[in-house]
Amino acid sequence: MIVQASFTRKVFQFGFKARTSRGLMRDKTSWFINLWDTTHPEVIGVGECGPLPGLSIDAKPEFETVLQHVLDKVCGQQVDESSIDTLVTSVAPVDFPSIVFGLETALRDLVHGGRRMIYPNDFTNGQPIPINGLIWMGDMDFMMDQINKKIALGFTCIKLKVGGLDFDRECDILNYIRKRYYKDDITIRLDANGAFKIDDVLYKLTALSKFKVHSIEQPIKPGLPEMEELCRKSPIPVALDEELIGVFSADEKKYLLERINPAFIILKPTLHGGMMGCREWISIAESLGIGWWITSALESNIGLNAVCQFTANYKTEMAQGLGTGMIYDNNIASPLEVRNGNIFYNTILPWDVTSFDK
C-alpha cells in the first residue's frame, strides 16, 4: 500500500489533581499520527505521540516541526508489515522516541485494517494482563482513599509515588497498608521519580524496607555516579526508569545495565525508544538476569492500547503498569477495561476515533 499521512493534536484533561514529585499536572497534550492507503482512504491507522514535559527527551518546542518532517518523508512510501521497522528507523529520529512509538503504532494499525489491532494476540482475544494500581500523591486522606478503593477493586499490587510529601507521612501511609494487608496479599511498589537526596537516600530506603516493599523506582536522579553503589547496597530492589531515557544504541544499553546492575528496569515505549527500543532493552536485560516490566506514560487509550498489545507479546505473570486509562475526563472511548486488578480488551465495545477523521 502507498501511505499518506497527517497529524492532529488533542489536549486531555485530568479528572483529578495528578501530582508526582515533579509537581501538579492539569492536562496532557498528545499528537496523533493518521495514516491511510491512497486506494482505501477510509481505513485509517492511528498512533499517539505523547512526550511528557519535564521528562521526555523530545518534549521540545520544535516537536511539531519534526513530526511534520517525519510524516512528509512517510507520504508516498510503499508499506507492508515486513517493512515497518525499516521505514520507522529510516524516517524517525531516534532522539524523538514518542514519534517512533506513534509511527510504529499507526503503521501496524494500518496494515491490520485500521481496527486498533497493533499486535493481534491473546490480549485482543480477551486474555487479561495483571496490572498494578497506581496511587497518586496527595494529602493522607486522599491517598488512603485511593488505596482502599484499589484493593476493594481487586488489585493485589499497588504502586505509590514517594518523595513529594513529608517522609514520615509517607511512612505512615505504608505502615497503614502493612497493618491491614500482609506482604503475601498486597505487593507494594514505590516510585521516587529521582526525588531522594544522596546524603540520606540509604537511610530512607532502610526505613522503607521495613514495610516489605517489592521495589523502588529511580530513588535518586538519573545520571548520578552513586546509582551503581546504591543498587548494591539498597535493602530494597532498585528499578531504573528515568535512567534509561536518552540511551539509544544496544552497546550503550548493555554498558549501562552491566555497570549499574539494577534489579529491574521499567520500560515506557513513549520514553524508551518506542516498541522497537523496548524490545532491545528487554533482550539485553534478560541476558543479564535483570527483571523488567512495562508501563504506560500517561497516554490516552490509543497509546495505552498499543502498549498493552505490545506487552502481551511477552509471557510474564508480573503486574504491569497499564492502569492509566481512567485518568482523563475526555479520554477516547475504547474497548479497554480494568476489572479485578487486570486490564482487558473487550471486543464487544467500540472505538470512537471520530476526532481523527482526516
Secondary structure, DSSP 8 states (H G I E B T S, - for coil): -BEEEEEEEEEEEEEEEEEETTEEEEEEEEEEEEEEETTEEEEEEEEEE---TTT-TT--TTHHHHHHHHHHHHTT-B--GGGHHHHHHHHS-TT-HHHHHHHHHHHHHHHTTSSS-SS-STTTTT--EEB-EEE----HHHHHHHHHHHHHTT-SEEEEE-SSS-HHHHHHHHHHHHHHS-TTT-EEEEE-TTBS-TTTHHHHHHHHHTT--SEEE--B-TT-THHHHHHHH-SS-EEESGGGTT--SHHHHHHHHHHH--SEEEE-TTTTTHHHHHHHHHHHHHHTT-EEEEB--S--HHHHHHHHHHHTTS---S-BB---TTSBTT----SEEEETTEEEE-TTS----GGG--
